[in-house]
Amino acid sequence: MMEAQNRGVSDVETFLKAVHIENGTIEYTMKPLDFKLLVMQITDQEKARAESKKLKYEVRISGGDYNINGDQTYLGQVVSNLIDNAIRYTPAGSVEIDLARKDDKVIFSVKDSGVGINEKTAKSYSVNTATARIHAE
């Protein structure tokens, strides 16, 4: 019973976060953080899931300083969701995670050999680069 209630509360919190993101009213707690450490923690946590599916799981992190200002909670959710989706929707093959610095930018990417998003679904997404938000239409 308690587990179902916790799931319900979590669902409501997720919904409210989505509403705040969509409305542009979400408040971020910007603090210095080591993005490299955050990525390493999450990739270590997800490694067993990838290996249980017999996926090739490769994490490549280039040298350099990855200290940034950001909201650790939300950045962690983004990194975790990208890796989780790559593992979940890749029945066989590989998941590759890269973290690098280029000039004054941190570049994080996740590449997998999964089924991907079909062209029709991909067209229903638009990216607002001014606010770096993705909107599903």
C-alpha positions as CSV (number, residue, x, y, z in Angstrom):
1,M,0.0,0.0,0.0
2,M,2.7,2.4,1.0
3,E,4.7,1.6,-2.2
4,A,1.7,2.5,-4.3
5,Q,1.2,5.8,-2.5
6,N,4.9,6.6,-3.0
7,R,4.6,5.9,-6.7
8,G,1.5,8.2,-6.8
9,V,3.4,11.0,-5.1
10,S,6.3,10.5,-7.5
11,D,4.0,10.6,-10.5
12,V,2.4,13.9,-9.3
13,E,5.9,15.4,-8.7
14,T,7.0,14.4,-12.2
15,F,3.9,15.9,-13.7
16,L,4.4,19.2,-11.8
17,K,8.0,19.3,-12.9
18,A,6.9,18.8,-16.5
19,V,4.4,21.7,-16.1
20,H,7.0,24.0,-14.7
21,I,9.5,23.0,-17.5
22,E,6.8,23.6,-20.2
23,N,5.9,27.0,-18.7
24,G,9.5,28.0,-18.2
25,T,8.9,28.5,-14.5
26,I,11.2,25.8,-13.1
27,E,13.8,27.1,-10.6
28,Y,17.2,25.7,-10.9
29,T,19.7,25.6,-8.0
30,M,22.9,26.6,-9.7
31,K,26.0,25.6,-7.8
32,P,29.5,24.6,-8.7
33,L,29.8,20.9,-9.5
34,D,32.2,18.4,-11.1
35,F,30.2,17.2,-14.1
36,K,32.8,14.5,-14.8
37,L,32.2,13.0,-11.3
38,L,28.4,13.2,-11.9
39,V,28.7,11.4,-15.2
40,M,31.1,8.8,-13.8
41,Q,28.7,8.0,-10.9
42,I,25.8,7.5,-13.2
43,T,27.7,5.5,-15.8
44,D,29.0,3.2,-13.0
45,Q,25.4,2.7,-11.7
46,E,24.1,1.9,-15.2
47,K,26.9,-0.5,-16.2
48,A,25.4,-3.6,-14.6
49,R,22.1,-3.1,-16.5
50,A,23.9,-2.8,-19.8
51,E,26.0,-5.9,-19.1
52,S,23.0,-7.9,-18.1
53,K,21.7,-7.3,-21.6
54,K,25.1,-8.3,-23.0
55,L,25.5,-4.8,-24.5
56,K,28.9,-3.4,-25.2
57,Y,29.1,-0.5,-22.7
58,E,31.8,2.0,-23.4
59,V,32.5,5.2,-21.4
60,R,35.0,7.6,-22.8
61,I,36.0,10.7,-20.8
62,S,38.6,13.1,-22.2
63,G,41.0,14.7,-19.8
64,G,40.3,18.2,-18.6
65,D,38.4,20.3,-16.1
66,Y,34.7,19.6,-15.9
67,N,33.8,22.0,-13.1
68,I,30.7,23.9,-14.1
69,N,27.8,25.8,-12.5
70,G,24.6,23.9,-12.8
71,D,21.7,22.2,-11.0
72,Q,23.1,18.8,-10.0
73,T,19.7,17.2,-9.6
74,Y,18.4,18.2,-13.0
75,L,21.7,17.5,-14.8
76,G,21.8,14.1,-13.1
77,Q,18.3,13.4,-14.3
78,V,19.1,14.3,-17.9
79,V,22.3,12.2,-17.9
80,S,20.5,9.3,-16.2
81,N,17.5,9.4,-18.6
82,L,19.7,9.5,-21.7
83,I,21.7,6.5,-20.6
84,D,18.6,4.7,-19.3
85,N,16.8,5.1,-22.6
86,A,19.9,4.0,-24.6
87,I,20.1,0.8,-22.6
88,R,16.3,0.2,-22.5
89,Y,15.8,0.6,-26.2
90,T,18.9,-1.3,-27.4
91,P,18.1,-5.0,-27.5
92,A,21.6,-5.9,-28.8
93,G,24.7,-4.0,-29.7
94,S,26.3,-1.1,-27.9
95,V,25.9,2.0,-25.8
96,E,28.7,4.6,-26.1
97,I,28.9,7.5,-23.7
98,D,31.4,10.4,-24.4
99,L,32.3,13.4,-22.3
100,A,34.7,15.9,-23.7
101,R,35.8,19.6,-23.6
102,K,35.9,21.7,-26.6
103,D,37.0,25.3,-26.1
104,D,34.8,26.5,-23.3
105,K,32.1,23.9,-23.7
106,V,31.4,20.6,-22.1
107,I,30.1,18.0,-24.6
108,F,28.2,15.0,-23.3
109,S,26.8,12.5,-25.8
110,V,25.1,9.1,-25.7
111,K,25.1,6.9,-28.8
112,D,23.5,3.5,-29.1
113,S,22.7,0.9,-31.7
114,G,19.0,0.6,-30.7
115,V,16.0,1.0,-32.8
116,G,16.0,4.8,-32.6
117,I,13.1,7.2,-33.2
118,N,11.1,6.8,-36.4
119,E,11.0,9.7,-38.8
120,K,7.4,10.6,-38.0
121,T,8.0,10.8,-34.3
122,A,11.3,12.7,-34.7
123,K,9.4,15.4,-36.7
124,S,7.0,15.9,-33.8
125,Y,9.8,17.2,-31.7
126,S,11.2,20.7,-31.9
127,V,14.1,22.2,-30.1
128,N,13.9,25.8,-28.8
129,T,17.6,26.6,-28.7
130,A,17.1,30.0,-27.0
131,T,15.9,28.2,-23.9
132,A,17.4,24.7,-24.6
133,R,14.0,23.1,-24.0
134,I,12.6,20.2,-26.0
135,H,8.9,20.4,-26.7
136,A,6.8,17.4,-27.9
137,E,4.0,18.5,-30.1
